[in-house]
Amino acid sequence: MADNRTKIKLMVSNQKDRKLIQNLLSGSFTIFSDNSVNFKDCDLLIFDLGYFKEYKSRIKKLKADKNAFTPVICLKKEKDKAAQYLFEIADDVINLPVSKNILLARAKNLVKNKKLYEENRALKNKYRYIFDSLNDMVFLLDIVDEKDRSFKISEINNKLLKNLKYDNKSLKNESPEKFMSDEGISELIRVIDKNEETLFTADFYTGRGNEVPVKINAQKIWVKGNQKILCAARDITDRKEKEERINYLLFHDHLTKLYNRRFFEEEMIRLDTERQLPLCIFIIDINGMKLINDSFGHKYGDELLVKTADLLQDVFRKEDILARWGGDEFSILLPKTGESEAEDILSRIKEKCKKTESDRLPVSLGVGYAVKEDKDQDIFEVLNEADDRMYQDKLTAQKSATNKILKSLLSSLEAKSPETEAHTNRLAVMAIKLGERIGLSNNQLNNLSLLATLHDIGKVNISEDILTKPENLNEEEWERIKEHPHIGYKIALSCDDFSSVADEILAHHERWDGGGYPEGLQGDDIPLLSRIISIVDAYDVMANGRPYKEPMSRKEVLQELERCAGSQFDPRLVAEFIDMAQNDEL
C-alpha cells in the first residue's frame, strides 16, 4: 500500500531506467520525477551519475544541514567509474541493473533512518527545551583527563548564559575556570575522586566581572560510554544576603549599628589572654536618658543614642570592641591598653561631650573604666569594677546633666510656644508673694518657684502648630493639649530634683469645681501649689496677652478672676491675690 507521506525525488535522465525504477518503487512510495517538489520536501533523493554530478553542490549543501537529514542514493552502471567524493556524499551507491527487492530494501532502510533521525531530533529538542527551561543554571562537563583533573564545557543551558551574561560560543569547550571560583573547581575534582553526588557552594563570575554565590549539585554520569559531570547551580544571592543580615543582627545593635552585648561578651572571653594584657574595659551610660524620653519622646531618645554612638566611635580605635551594652549603656573592650592610655581616652570623651553642650540634645555621660593587668585577675570582676566607677561618675555628673537638659527643654518650649522666660519669671515672683502672704514654708516656696518654671514643661512634646494656633483648636488638637500635664508629670518624676513638684504639675489645670483635667479633682483635693499657679498664670496671660490675643487692663483681669472664683479658682486664694493687686503688692 502506497505511503503518501513518503516522497522520493527521482532524477534519472535515461527514460528506460527512470521508468524501470518508478515501476520498482511506485508500489511503496510516491515518486516525483519532475520539479514539482523541492529536495528538502522529500524523504529520499535518487540520482543517476549524471544528475548527481550536476547537482553535486546542492546535494553537499543539503547534506551539510545539521537540522535535517535527507538521504541520497546514487545510481550508476556497473561499468561506470565512481569518484571518491560520490561515496563521501551519497548515503548509498547502487549499481544498475538492480532487483526490486534489493532496491526496495535499501530505499526503505534509508527512509527508516530519516524517520529515526527526525524522532531523535524531536526528542533532543524536547530535552533541550526542558534543559533550557530549568530554573537552575545547568551545564555538562567532559572529563578531558581524569589524571590531570581537567574539564571542558560541552553543554550549557540558557539560564546560565542569561544570568552570567555570556553567549554559548564564549563558553562551549572552555574550562569551567572561566566562570567558576577555585573553590568550586576543587569540589569538581572531588566529584571525580569520590565518584558520588556532591552538594557544595561556590562563586560564579559573570562576563562583567560580578560575583554570584551559588549552590551546586554535581554528579558523575555516563553518556555514550564517556564519563561526564552534570552540574545544576542555583543563585543563592538572596539567601546569602538574608543569612548575612541575620548574622549581622545576631551580633549588632540595629539602632546604633554597634556590636551588641552578646558579641562583646564573646570577644571579652576570647581576648582574655595574657598576650592582650593590659586589657581595659570602659562602661559608659547616658545621663538623663529617661528625662529625654519622657520629655521629647523615644524618637529623640533614639537620636541621642545614635549621636552618642557616633561620638564614641570618634574617640575609640577601630580595633577596639565598641558595643551597646543595653538600654542607654555602652561597653568598650580595649586590648593592650593601660591606665595612662585609658585616662587620655576619658579626657577625650569629656572634651567631646563638652562640645555638645549648646546642642539641642547635649551628650552627657557617666564613664567608668578598669584595667586587667594580671593574667590571674577575673575579667568579670574587672567589668564590675568599671561598672561601679561609671555609677560613681554618674552620681557626680547627674545633677549637672539634668540642669543642662532642663535648660534645653525650656529653650525648646520657649522657641515654639508663648511660654517665655519673662513669663516664667513673672509667675515665680507673683506666686512667691502670694505664697508668703498665706504663710507657706521655705520648702513650699522653693517648690512653688520650681513649679512656676516647670508647670507647662509637658508642652515640649506638643507640636508648635498646635501651641501657636490663633483660631480655636479642634477636638483632636484640644485632646493633645490636655495631655501636657501628664507629660510634665512623667518628666518631673524622671528626675530626682523635679519629683517634688510632679503632683503639682499634674494638677495645675484642675478646676475648683471639678471641671478641670486630667483627673477632675475639685476643691482642696487639688494641691495648694497648683491652685496658686493656676491663678497667677491666668492673671499673667490676660494681663500680657498672647501673639493672637490683645492684653486686658488690670481692672478687667481682676474682674475676670473674681468672676471665676469658686468655679475655676480657689475663692480664698483669689481674694488674697486681688487684695495684693489692689494694694500694688504684685
Summary of the structure (lengths in Angstrom):
residues: 586
radius of gyration: 48.0
end to end distance: 131.1
largest distance: 152.9
contacts: 1773
relative contact order: 0.05
helix: 53%
strand: 18%
